[in-house]
Amino acid sequence: MTVTLAHIWRHPVKSHGREELSEVALIEGQTMPWDRTWAVAHEGARTDGTEWARCANFSRGAKAPQLMAIDCKLDETSEALTLSHPNRETVTLHPERDAPQFMDWVRPLMPENRAQSTHVVRVEGRGMTDTPFPSLSIANIATHAAVEAQLDTKLSMQRWRANLWLDGLEAWDEFNWVGKTLRIGEVEFSIEERITRCLATTVNPETGERDSDTLGALKTWGHQDFGVYGVVKKSGAIRTGDKAQII
């Protein structure tokens, strides 16, 4: 069966919205353009924004589930970001220049008993991915369907916040790729490791409410992993519908 690239997603501000694309140009050794370009540090953060930092420094869906319901659209030229949420008015702003407005907009979405969002950071040259190396997250639609079947419920794929979704595989095939090279369209990826998942995946990205035990479902397979991290080893463009294969 032919394996194809079904979806491309980016997340301009880490844990604060997602946007679907039809194509993207990727550069060797770099994160996806405009993916996790910004991150929202909280009052307990131990980072000055000059280099990559662990996700514990940032406001994110694992601790603030309502953040999972944010959608966004980025104007790459002006860097203006339009944010929407079922419980907030839609707003357009620049994440850095309009940071006070951004903090005001997100404040009602933060639990009162959690460290509050304070400022936006941006590291030149890379996105603030969950890995210290510049990665993209790659997921398998069949594995998502296996989790749905285990829970006996439909789930939005946006729970997993993956960059690339592949169709035409068997469930869990992606775990066999670690240490191998994946080609999608013109681009080649080195598959580095499996992705261990957190509480963010238990949240419904349409409502911002925790409603499914995705972690419990994963543990029935003896782990808490979903998807793999890839590093761009050969630059080029990828488009939805492109063929994918291990080479």
C-alpha positions in Angstrom: 0.0 0.0 0.0 1.3 3.5 -0.9 2.2 5.6 2.1 1.4 9.3 1.7 1.7 12.6 3.6 -1.9 13.3 4.7 -1.5 16.5 6.8 1.0 19.2 7.7 0.6 21.3 10.8 2.6 24.0 12.4 2.3 25.6 15.9 3.7 29.2 15.7 3.5 29.7 19.5 4.4 26.6 21.5 1.1 25.1 23.0 -0.9 28.2 21.8 -2.6 27.2 18.6 -2.2 25.2 15.4 -2.5 25.9 11.7 -2.7 23.4 8.8 -0.6 23.8 5.7 -0.7 22.2 2.3 3.1 22.5 1.7 6.2 23.6 3.4 9.9 24.0 2.5 12.3 22.4 5.0 16.0 23.1 5.6 18.6 20.5 6.7 19.2 20.7 10.4 16.4 23.1 11.2 12.9 22.9 12.7 9.9 23.5 10.5 9.6 27.2 9.6 7.3 29.1 12.0 6.8 26.0 14.2 7.2 26.8 17.9 9.0 30.0 16.8 7.7 31.6 20.0 7.1 30.1 23.5 5.3 31.6 26.5 7.4 31.5 29.6 5.7 31.4 33.0 6.6 33.0 36.3 8.6 30.0 37.4 10.7 29.8 34.2 14.4 29.4 34.4 15.3 30.6 30.9 16.3 34.0 29.5 15.2 33.1 26.0 18.7 33.1 24.5 18.8 29.3 23.9 16.6 26.2 23.8 15.0 25.4 27.1 12.9 22.4 28.4 9.2 22.5 28.1 8.8 22.8 31.9 9.7 26.5 31.5 6.6 27.2 29.4 2.9 27.4 29.6 1.5 24.4 27.9 -1.5 22.1 27.5 -0.3 19.5 30.1 -0.8 22.0 32.9 -3.3 24.4 31.3 -5.8 22.3 29.3 -7.7 25.3 27.9 -4.6 26.2 25.8 -5.3 23.1 23.7 -8.4 24.6 22.2 -6.6 27.6 20.6 -6.5 27.9 16.8 -4.3 30.3 14.9 -3.3 31.8 11.6 0.1 33.4 11.0 0.9 36.1 8.4 4.5 35.3 7.8 5.3 38.7 6.3 4.1 40.8 9.2 4.4 38.1 11.8 0.9 39.0 12.8 -0.8 36.1 14.5 -4.6 35.7 14.7 -5.7 33.6 17.7 -9.1 32.1 18.3 -10.6 30.1 21.2 -14.2 29.0 21.9 -14.2 31.0 25.2 -12.2 34.1 24.0 -12.7 36.8 21.4 -10.6 36.4 18.3 -7.5 38.7 18.4 -4.7 39.6 16.0 -1.3 40.6 17.4 2.4 40.2 17.2 3.6 37.7 19.9 6.6 39.8 20.9 5.7 43.5 20.2 2.1 42.9 21.6 3.2 40.6 24.4 1.1 42.5 27.1 -2.0 42.1 25.0 -1.1 38.5 24.4 -0.8 37.9 28.2 -4.1 39.6 28.8 -5.8 37.4 26.2 -4.4 34.1 27.5 -4.8 34.9 31.2 -8.4 33.6 31.5 -7.3 30.3 30.0 -4.7 29.6 32.7 -5.6 27.7 35.9 -5.4 29.9 39.0 -3.3 27.3 40.8 -0.6 27.2 38.1 2.4 29.4 37.4 1.0 32.3 35.3 2.2 33.3 31.9 4.6 36.3 32.0 6.5 36.8 28.7 7.2 35.5 25.2 10.6 34.1 24.2 12.1 33.6 20.8 15.3 31.8 20.0 16.9 32.9 16.7 17.4 30.0 14.3 15.2 27.3 15.7 11.8 26.5 17.1 11.3 25.7 20.8 10.5 22.0 20.2 10.4 19.5 23.1 13.8 18.1 22.0 17.2 19.8 22.4 17.8 18.9 18.8 15.8 20.6 16.0 13.0 18.1 15.3 9.7 17.6 13.6 7.1 15.3 15.0 5.8 12.6 12.7 2.7 10.6 13.4 0.8 7.6 11.9 -3.0 7.9 11.3 -3.3 4.1 11.8 -1.8 4.3 15.2 -4.2 7.1 16.1 -7.1 4.8 14.9 -5.7 2.1 17.2 -5.9 4.4 20.2 -9.4 5.4 19.2 -10.4 1.7 19.1 -8.8 1.0 22.5 -10.8 3.9 24.0 -13.9 3.1 21.9 -14.3 6.8 21.0 -13.4 9.2 18.2 -10.5 11.5 19.0 -9.2 14.6 17.2 -5.7 14.0 15.8 -4.8 17.5 17.1 -4.4 16.0 20.6 -1.0 14.8 19.5 0.2 18.2 18.1 2.2 16.4 15.4 3.8 18.3 12.4 3.4 15.5 9.8 0.7 12.8 9.5 1.2 9.7 7.3 -1.5 7.5 5.9 -1.2 4.0 4.5 0.8 2.4 7.3 0.0 -0.3 9.8 -0.4 0.8 13.4 2.9 1.3 15.2 5.0 0.9 12.0 6.7 4.2 12.8 8.5 2.7 15.9 10.4 0.4 13.5 12.0 3.5 11.8 14.2 4.7 14.7 17.7 4.9 13.3 16.5 4.8 9.7 15.9 7.4 7.0 12.4 8.4 5.9 11.9 10.2 2.6 8.8 12.3 2.0 8.7 14.1 -1.3 12.1 15.8 -1.7 13.0 15.7 1.9 14.9 13.1 3.9 14.5 12.7 7.7 16.7 10.8 10.2 14.3 9.2 12.6 15.8 9.8 16.0 13.5 8.5 18.8 9.9 7.8 19.9 7.8 10.5 21.4 6.8 9.9 25.0 3.4 11.6 25.7 2.0 13.8 28.5 -1.3 14.9 29.9 -1.9 17.4 27.0 -3.1 14.4 24.9 -6.0 13.8 27.3 -7.5 17.1 26.4 -10.2 17.6 23.7 -8.7 20.3 21.4 -12.2 21.5 20.5 -13.3 22.2 24.1 -10.1 22.5 26.2 -11.4 19.9 28.6 -9.8 16.6 29.7 -12.1 13.9 28.5 -10.1 10.8 27.4 -7.4 8.6 29.0 -5.1 8.5 26.1 -2.1 7.8 28.4 -3.9 4.8 29.9 -4.7 3.6 26.4 -1.0 3.8 25.3 0.0 1.9 28.5 -2.0 -1.1 27.4 0.7 -1.5 24.7 3.4 -1.3 27.4 4.6 2.3 26.8 3.4 5.9 26.8 4.7 6.7 23.3 3.0 8.1 20.1 4.8 9.2 17.0 8.5 9.8 16.3 10.9 12.7 16.1 12.7 13.3 12.8 15.6 15.6 11.9 15.8 17.0 8.4 18.9 15.6 6.7 18.1 16.6 3.1 16.4 20.0 2.4 13.4 20.4 0.0 9.7 20.9 -0.2 7.0 18.6 1.0 3.3 18.7 0.0 0.2 16.8 1.2 -0.2 13.8 -1.1 3.6 13.2 -1.4 4.7 9.6 -1.2 6.7 8.5 1.9 9.1 5.6 2.3 11.9 4.3 4.4 15.1 4.2 2.3 
